[in-house]
Amino acid sequence: MSPKDKRLNQIRSLSDISSQEMLQRIYDLLFQAFCSSEKLFVCPFCGHDLHCHGSVPRTIKLPCGTFTISIRRVRCPHCRHVHRVLPDIFIPYYLFSSEDASMALKKSAAGEPLRLADFSPDTESSSLYRFVQDFRRRFPEFPSSGFRSFFSLVPKFIQRLQYETNGSSDTSVANGAQWGKTMVFPTFLSSEPVPPSAILSSR
């Protein structure tokens, strides 16, 4: 059986399992793809190869419910940084709709408070503020960019995702375009308009 056929069989088997197990299998498949990429599987601090370093539980909050899965840790033997590997589909503030993202950025630019009543249900204020703070850090010219919608800035945003380091939280974001090329999960992964990315968190 070819690697492609084996991967397709793994994907088909997802329809026969629970949501929790499905998320775990999706994560495991994404992690395999992450490890197979020579471009991604390197330390964002020093550029040396990473080694697997156990796993830790992680609570994932999605629109369909809250689940706990096991996520992998990786370690750099050169600089000794330890990272947790997370696909962006499991990061809460990446699940905002384009309308909510645009509204949060526009209100921030106008100096208006982010009232939860103005956004979709189940949106957390801490996630909104973290999203805006992270966005403005990557775009020093904000709000002078004059965007019409969040997605009008996506191409420029993606260019800055590759191995950026957030000095306040030691979180590095690695561009994960290779993931979209090796895995096919139309509901969860799409190369349009935003290629998936891997989050390496040293926390």
C-alpha positions as CSV (number, residue, x, y, z in Angstrom):
1,M,0.0,0.0,0.0
2,S,1.4,3.4,-1.0
3,P,1.9,6.1,1.6
4,K,-0.9,8.1,-0.1
5,D,-3.4,5.2,0.1
6,K,-2.4,4.6,3.7
7,R,-3.1,8.2,4.6
8,L,-6.5,8.1,2.9
9,N,-7.5,5.0,4.8
10,Q,-6.5,6.8,8.0
11,I,-8.7,9.7,7.1
12,R,-11.7,7.5,6.2
13,S,-11.5,5.8,9.5
14,L,-12.1,9.1,11.3
15,S,-15.9,8.7,10.5
16,D,-16.2,5.7,12.8
17,I,-14.9,7.2,16.0
18,S,-15.9,9.7,18.7
19,S,-15.3,13.4,18.5
20,Q,-12.6,13.2,21.1
21,E,-10.8,10.4,19.4
22,M,-11.2,12.1,16.1
23,L,-9.4,15.2,17.4
24,Q,-6.6,13.1,18.8
25,R,-6.1,11.2,15.5
26,I,-6.2,14.5,13.5
27,Y,-3.6,15.9,15.8
28,D,-1.4,12.8,15.6
29,L,-1.6,12.9,11.7
30,L,-0.7,16.6,11.7
31,F,2.2,16.0,14.1
32,Q,3.5,13.2,11.7
33,A,3.3,15.7,8.8
34,F,5.1,18.3,11.0
35,C,7.9,15.9,11.9
36,S,8.4,14.9,8.2
37,S,9.0,18.5,7.1
38,E,12.7,19.4,7.2
39,K,11.7,23.0,7.0
40,L,9.4,23.0,10.0
41,F,11.0,20.4,12.4
42,V,13.8,22.7,13.6
43,C,14.2,24.8,16.6
44,P,12.9,28.4,16.0
45,F,15.5,29.7,18.4
46,C,18.7,28.2,17.1
47,G,17.7,26.3,13.9
48,H,18.9,22.9,15.1
49,D,16.9,19.7,14.7
50,L,14.2,18.9,17.3
51,H,13.7,15.7,19.2
52,C,10.4,14.3,20.5
53,H,10.1,14.9,24.3
54,G,7.0,13.3,25.6
55,S,3.4,14.6,25.7
56,V,1.1,16.7,27.9
57,P,-2.7,17.0,28.1
58,R,-4.3,20.0,26.4
59,T,-7.9,21.2,26.6
60,I,-9.2,22.2,23.2
61,K,-12.2,24.5,23.1
62,L,-14.1,24.2,19.8
63,P,-17.6,25.4,18.7
64,C,-18.8,21.8,19.0
65,G,-17.6,21.4,22.6
66,T,-14.5,21.1,24.9
67,F,-12.2,18.2,24.6
68,T,-8.9,17.1,26.2
69,I,-6.2,15.5,23.9
70,S,-2.6,14.6,24.3
71,I,-0.2,17.0,22.5
72,R,3.5,16.3,21.8
73,R,6.5,18.2,23.2
74,V,9.7,18.5,21.3
75,R,13.2,19.5,22.7
76,C,16.2,21.1,21.1
77,P,19.4,19.3,22.4
78,H,21.4,22.3,21.3
79,C,19.8,25.2,23.2
80,R,17.6,23.0,25.4
81,H,14.3,24.8,24.6
82,V,11.2,22.6,25.1
83,H,8.2,23.4,22.9
84,R,4.6,22.2,22.7
85,V,3.4,21.6,19.2
86,L,0.0,22.9,18.3
87,P,-1.7,23.3,14.9
88,D,-3.5,26.6,14.6
89,I,-6.8,24.9,14.3
90,F,-6.6,24.2,18.0
91,I,-5.8,27.8,19.1
92,P,-9.0,29.5,20.3
93,Y,-8.3,33.0,18.8
94,Y,-7.7,31.5,15.4
95,L,-11.3,30.3,15.4
96,F,-12.8,33.9,15.1
97,S,-14.9,34.6,12.1
98,S,-13.6,37.2,9.7
99,E,-16.5,39.5,10.9
100,D,-15.4,39.2,14.5
101,A,-11.8,39.7,13.7
102,S,-12.5,42.8,11.6
103,M,-14.7,44.3,14.3
104,A,-12.1,43.7,17.0
105,L,-9.4,45.4,15.0
106,K,-11.6,48.3,14.0
107,K,-12.8,48.9,17.5
108,S,-9.3,48.8,18.8
109,A,-8.1,51.3,16.1
110,A,-11.0,53.6,17.1
111,G,-10.1,53.3,20.8
112,E,-13.5,51.7,21.6
113,P,-13.9,48.9,24.2
114,L,-14.4,45.3,23.0
115,R,-17.8,44.5,24.4
116,L,-18.7,40.8,24.2
117,A,-22.3,41.7,23.3
118,D,-21.0,42.9,19.9
119,F,-19.4,39.6,19.0
120,S,-20.5,36.0,18.4
121,P,-21.7,33.9,21.3
122,D,-19.0,32.1,23.4
123,T,-16.3,34.6,22.4
124,E,-13.9,35.2,25.3
125,S,-12.7,38.7,26.1
126,S,-9.2,37.5,26.9
127,S,-8.9,35.8,23.5
128,L,-10.1,39.0,21.7
129,Y,-7.6,41.2,23.5
130,R,-4.8,38.6,22.9
131,F,-5.7,38.5,19.2
132,V,-5.6,42.3,18.8
133,Q,-2.4,42.6,20.8
134,D,-0.7,39.8,18.7
135,F,-2.0,41.4,15.4
136,R,-0.7,44.9,16.3
137,R,2.6,43.5,17.3
138,R,3.0,42.0,13.8
139,F,1.7,45.1,12.1
140,P,3.4,48.2,13.6
141,E,1.6,50.4,11.0
142,F,-1.8,49.3,12.3
143,P,-4.3,51.1,12.1
144,S,-3.0,53.1,9.2
145,S,-3.4,50.2,6.9
146,G,-7.0,51.1,6.1
147,F,-8.3,47.6,5.7
148,R,-11.9,46.8,4.7
149,S,-11.9,43.3,6.2
150,F,-9.6,41.0,8.2
151,F,-9.0,38.9,5.1
152,S,-7.8,41.8,3.1
153,L,-4.7,41.7,5.3
154,V,-4.2,37.9,5.3
155,P,-1.5,37.7,2.5
156,K,0.6,40.3,4.3
157,F,-0.1,38.7,7.7
158,I,1.0,35.3,6.5
159,Q,4.4,36.7,5.3
160,R,5.2,37.6,8.9
161,L,4.2,34.3,10.4
162,Q,7.4,32.3,9.7
163,Y,9.5,31.8,12.8
164,E,8.5,35.0,14.6
165,T,9.2,35.1,18.3
166,N,6.9,36.8,20.8
167,G,9.2,38.3,23.4
168,S,6.5,38.4,26.0
169,S,5.5,34.7,25.9
170,D,8.4,33.0,24.0
171,T,5.9,31.7,21.4
172,S,7.2,31.1,17.9
173,V,5.0,30.7,14.9
174,A,6.2,28.6,12.1
175,N,4.6,28.9,8.6
176,G,3.0,25.5,7.9
177,A,2.1,25.7,4.2
178,Q,3.6,22.2,3.9
179,W,0.9,20.8,6.1
180,G,-1.8,21.8,3.6
181,K,0.1,20.0,0.9
182,T,0.5,16.7,2.7
183,M,-2.8,16.5,4.6
184,V,-6.4,16.9,3.3
185,F,-9.0,17.8,5.9
186,P,-11.4,20.2,4.1
187,T,-13.3,21.0,7.3
188,F,-10.2,21.6,9.4
189,L,-7.4,22.4,7.0
190,S,-7.4,24.7,4.0
191,S,-4.7,26.4,2.1
192,E,-7.1,29.2,1.2
193,P,-7.1,31.9,2.3
194,V,-4.7,31.0,5.2
195,P,-2.2,28.1,5.1
196,P,-2.2,26.1,8.3
197,S,0.6,26.9,10.7
198,A,2.2,25.2,13.6
199,I,2.5,26.9,17.0
200,L,5.6,26.1,19.0
201,S,5.0,27.2,22.5
202,S,7.8,27.1,25.1
203,R,5.3,27.5,27.9
